[in-house]
Amino acid sequence: MIQGTASGVGKTIMTMALCRIFTQDGYKVAPFKSQNMTTYTALTKDGEEIAISQLLQSQAAKAEPSADMNPLILKPSSTKKGTDVILNGKYYDTLNPFHFKEIKPKLIPEIMQGYQNLQQRYDIIVIEGAGSPVELNLTQNSDDIVNMGIAQRTQSPVLLVADIDRGGVFAAIYGTVKLLEETQRAYIKALIVNRFKGDIAHFTEGVTILEDITGIPVAGVVPYVKFNLPEEDALYVNNSQLDRDFSSQFDIIADNVRQSLDMALIYKIISHGV
């Protein structure tokens, strides 16, 4: 599972990259994001709504897009006050935040069914978290359905991603790790420093510091790289654009990540689990 120290640190692209890498290595791979909050979705060939990010991740994995990969979408309603709940690719209800909190526990079996369906068809599932796992005012272990709650329910080891380009990477990583409950902290098996600009050799000491203060190995420092993919929440995205062949872009992203991460460590983490 890919989790991040905050929104926008690169979880979506890291998930996409690992989907592509594992596929290149001969595995049947699927992405999974239990809940996505987005205004813009795409349709599978069966007419199911999924978030654009999961559609692109499935393309990177050369897997048939399915609502199982994104069983729950919260979509701001364009016609009514509230948020449309898309469950298993279909409209479910329109709710306000308080009502959603009430029904959230009831949605967990539906989410887990989507994950279990993927388990039956794929060798590796790369799970993407949402936001930060330590939004303490929002997250309760019993009903978290996007971060550590999913890691625990699926027994998935976690790679924690931080964006060094925005600054404060040491505080972001240390703070995230230390604010987690001890049982949850144990799920984090490696750290990834993302979007580094410049000579990575200059961050060697930084890697050592991160490992010393967290006790968790750094799997790699990933350089910033430009690519051309539709933005998930961009107004211009439509299905015709998503029908384009993004193979070259997926390969650019995957090559950058493969060259930057200790893939032997990643495979060891997968084989050992939690």
PEVEN-V342038 format. One record per residue. RES is the residue in three letters. PHI is phi in whole degrees, -180 to 180 (none if undefined). PSI is psi in whole degrees, -180 to 180 (NA if undefined). D_LAST is the distance of its C-alpha to the last C-alpha in Angstrom with 2 decimals. Layout:
res: {RES:RES}
phi: {PHI:PHI}
psi: {PSI:PSI}
d_last: {D_LAST:D_LAST}
This chain:
res: {MET:ILE:GLN:GLY:THR:ALA:SER:GLY:VAL:GLY:LYS:THR:ILE:MET:THR:MET:ALA:LEU:CYS:ARG:ILE:PHE:THR:GLN:ASP:GLY:TYR:LYS:VAL:ALA:PRO:PHE:LYS:SER:GLN:ASN:MET:THR:THR:TYR:THR:ALA:LEU:THR:LYS:ASP:GLY:GLU:GLU:ILE:ALA:ILE:SER:GLN:LEU:LEU:GLN:SER:GLN:ALA:ALA:LYS:ALA:GLU:PRO:SER:ALA:ASP:MET:ASN:PRO:LEU:ILE:LEU:LYS:PRO:SER:SER:THR:LYS:LYS:GLY:THR:ASP:VAL:ILE:LEU:ASN:GLY:LYS:TYR:TYR:ASP:THR:LEU:ASN:PRO:PHE:HIS:PHE:LYS:GLU:ILE:LYS:PRO:LYS:LEU:ILE:PRO:GLU:ILE:MET:GLN:GLY:TYR:GLN:ASN:LEU:GLN:GLN:ARG:TYR:ASP:ILE:ILE:VAL:ILE:GLU:GLY:ALA:GLY:SER:PRO:VAL:GLU:LEU:ASN:LEU:THR:GLN:ASN:SER:ASP:ASP:ILE:VAL:ASN:MET:GLY:ILE:ALA:GLN:ARG:THR:GLN:SER:PRO:VAL:LEU:LEU:VAL:ALA:ASP:ILE:ASP:ARG:GLY:GLY:VAL:PHE:ALA:ALA:ILE:TYR:GLY:THR:VAL:LYS:LEU:LEU:GLU:GLU:THR:GLN:ARG:ALA:TYR:ILE:LYS:ALA:LEU:ILE:VAL:ASN:ARG:PHE:LYS:GLY:ASP:ILE:ALA:HIS:PHE:THR:GLU:GLY:VAL:THR:ILE:LEU:GLU:ASP:ILE:THR:GLY:ILE:PRO:VAL:ALA:GLY:VAL:VAL:PRO:TYR:VAL:LYS:PHE:ASN:LEU:PRO:GLU:GLU:ASP:ALA:LEU:TYR:VAL:ASN:ASN:SER:GLN:LEU:ASP:ARG:ASP:PHE:SER:SER:GLN:PHE:ASP:ILE:ILE:ALA:ASP:ASN:VAL:ARG:GLN:SER:LEU:ASP:MET:ALA:LEU:ILE:TYR:LYS:ILE:ILE:SER:HIS:GLY:VAL}
phi: {none:-100:-117:-134:-76:-167:-69:77:-88:114:-61:-62:-70:-64:-62:-60:-62:-69:-58:-67:-62:-64:-65:-59:-85:100:-96:-85:-128:-137:-85:-151:-134:-62:-140:-128:-108:-157:-87:-116:-127:-127:-109:-78:-66:-92:80:-89:-84:-137:-67:-59:-63:-71:-61:-65:-63:-66:-65:-62:-87:56:-114:-69:-59:-149:-64:-59:-76:-154:-68:-132:-126:-104:-126:-51:-74:-87:-120:-130:-75:123:-125:-75:-101:-102:-118:54:85:-126:-60:-114:-172:-116:-132:-95:-56:-70:-67:-63:-60:-70:-91:-54:-59:-72:-86:-58:-59:-67:-62:-69:-65:-61:-62:-66:-62:-66:-55:-73:-113:-130:-79:-131:-115:-102:-95:-107:-82:-140:58:-117:-79:-123:-80:-64:-80:-114:-96:-117:-54:-71:-129:-68:-120:-130:-125:-64:-60:-74:-57:-71:-68:-99:54:-106:-66:-113:-105:-99:-104:-131:-100:-74:-66:-83:88:72:-66:-67:-65:-63:-72:-62:-62:-63:-62:-75:-80:-72:-63:-57:-66:-75:-56:-65:-76:-78:-102:-161:-111:-129:-96:-107:61:-80:-113:111:-82:-64:-58:-73:-106:-57:-64:-62:-61:-60:-62:-60:-67:-69:-82:-108:74:-121:-69:-90:-75:166:-117:-99:-68:-64:-140:-88:-149:-126:-130:-62:-77:-60:-108:-85:-66:-82:-71:-144:-62:-65:-69:-73:-78:-65:-87:-101:-54:-65:-69:-60:-68:-60:-64:-65:-63:-61:-73:-60:-70:-99:-98:-82:-67:-62:-66:-60:-67:-64:-62:-61:-70:-85:66:-108}
psi: {137:117:165:161:-15:174:147:17:-8:20:-44:-46:-37:-41:-45:-45:-45:-35:-45:-44:-48:-36:-44:-31:5:8:152:121:145:144:161:129:115:-43:134:137:113:153:-29:129:172:166:138:175:-18:7:17:141:130:160:150:-37:-41:-32:-48:-39:-39:-37:-40:-34:-1:40:149:122:140:150:-20:-28:-15:71:-21:126:133:117:112:129:136:-15:-18:159:129:-166:130:132:118:117:125:39:-2:152:134:-49:167:124:159:168:-35:-39:-38:-40:-35:-39:-9:-46:-30:-20:-15:-45:-36:-42:-46:-29:-40:-44:-45:-34:-41:-40:-35:-19:-15:154:-42:134:125:113:136:130:-170:135:-132:147:-2:43:87:-27:-11:-32:122:134:-35:-27:16:125:16:-24:-109:-29:-39:-41:-42:-42:-31:-5:52:128:149:136:124:122:137:148:107:-22:-28:-8:161:29:-35:-46:-39:-46:-49:-45:-43:-48:-46:-25:-16:149:152:-40:-34:-39:-34:-18:-22:112:-18:157:148:124:118:156:46:134:129:-163:115:-24:-26:-9:11:-45:-36:-40:-46:-43:-46:-43:-36:-42:-20:-25:17:135:147:118:-21:164:116:123:152:134:143:142:169:90:154:139:139:-39:25:140:-25:-7:132:171:-32:-38:-35:-15:-8:158:112:17:-44:-37:-42:-41:-39:-47:-46:-42:-42:-43:-42:-43:-19:-27:154:90:-28:-40:-43:-46:-34:-42:-43:-45:-32:-25:-145:NA}
d_last: {11.22:14.09:15.10:18.21:20.12:22.93:24.60:26.05:23.88:23.23:20.17:22.29:23.54:20.26:18.86:22.18:22.08:18.74:20.05:23.14:21.63:19.46:22.62:24.75:22.60:23.43:20.59:21.32:19.60:19.82:19.25:18.37:19.36:19.58:22.52:24.88:27.96:30.68:34.39:34.49:32.96:33.68:34.42:32.92:35.46:35.14:36.12:32.76:32.04:28.91:28.40:29.80:26.57:24.78:27.93:27.90:24.23:25.04:28.05:26.08:23.92:27.19:26.00:28.34:27.87:27.07:26.73:23.46:22.08:23.38:24.21:25.43:27.83:29.79:33.04:35.87:38.85:41.84:44.33:43.18:41.94:38.23:35.24:35.02:31.92:31.12:29.03:28.11:30.55:33.46:35.16:34.13:35.88:37.04:35.80:36.06:33.03:33.78:33.96:30.68:28.97:30.53:29.46:25.93:24.33:26.37:24.87:21.24:21.99:23.69:20.83:18.36:21.09:21.29:17.62:18.06:21.26:19.63:17.07:20.21:21.79:19.37:17.10:14.99:14.88:14.84:14.62:16.85:16.87:20.26:22.01:20.12:17.33:19.64:22.88:23.46:26.59:25.05:21.47:20.91:17.51:19.17:20.51:18.59:18.54:17.85:15.07:12.48:13.92:13.06:9.48:9.13:11.52:10.06:6.33:6.46:5.40:8.78:11.79:14.44:17.98:21.20:24.78:26.85:30.02:30.33:30.24:28.40:25.19:24.55:25.15:23.15:19.94:20.54:21.66:18.72:16.19:18.50:19.40:15.97:15.42:13.57:10.85:10.52:10.98:7.83:6.16:8.83:8.29:11.94:15.26:17.96:21.58:23.51:27.28:28.62:32.39:34.25:33.55:29.87:31.09:32.29:28.76:27.66:28.24:26.34:23.17:23.69:24.32:21.18:19.04:21.22:21.19:17.50:15.95:13.81:15.00:17.16:16.50:20.08:23.10:24.32:28.11:29.85:31.21:33.62:33.18:35.04:33.13:34.15:32.96:31.19:33.64:36.71:39.83:40.87:38.01:39.24:38.40:40.90:39.16:35.80:37.49:37.94:36.22:33.64:32.47:33.84:32.13:28.73:29.37:30.43:27.29:25.04:27.10:26.88:23.09:22.76:25.25:23.56:19.86:18.49:17.55:16.73:13.95:12.81:12.95:11.15:8.12:8.63:9.28:6.48:3.80:0.00}
